[in-house]
């Protein structure tokens, strides 16, 4: 095990290369935050580092991973909009109606699929997103629910 140089020396030697990589990877807005996160992570891991033969590569790998984390976080962030579009509100029949009483008696996934399809007029893909399943599974839940309703109401 070789003696590692002081961390400040590593920072001084490689800061420009790390910043250049981050500018290219995340742009000017995110580069400074990623730069700080990169060197904080490097500082935490530095005492455990066993070999100083490729410190630049080690730092650039950390920077690359921080850039990926930045993109993931931006993908989950809310996007501001100028105006919120109006959504039509659909008036559902009274719950005590015979049909909706039969729908309420369905198993939960079938009931939700039928209500979302015919109560909110959602396509299968959006029903699947609401139920947390695949579009095929949502389609199947809707099919089974309708089949059961036809049998009970016939």
Secondary structure, DSSP 8 states (H G I E B T S, - for coil): ------HHHHHHHHHHHHHHHHHHHHHHHHHHHHHHHHHHHHHHHHTT----TTHHHHHHHHHHHHHHHHHHHHHHS----S------------TTSHHHHHHHTS-HHHHHHHIIIIIS---HHHHHHHHTS-HHHHHHHHHHHHHHHHHHH-
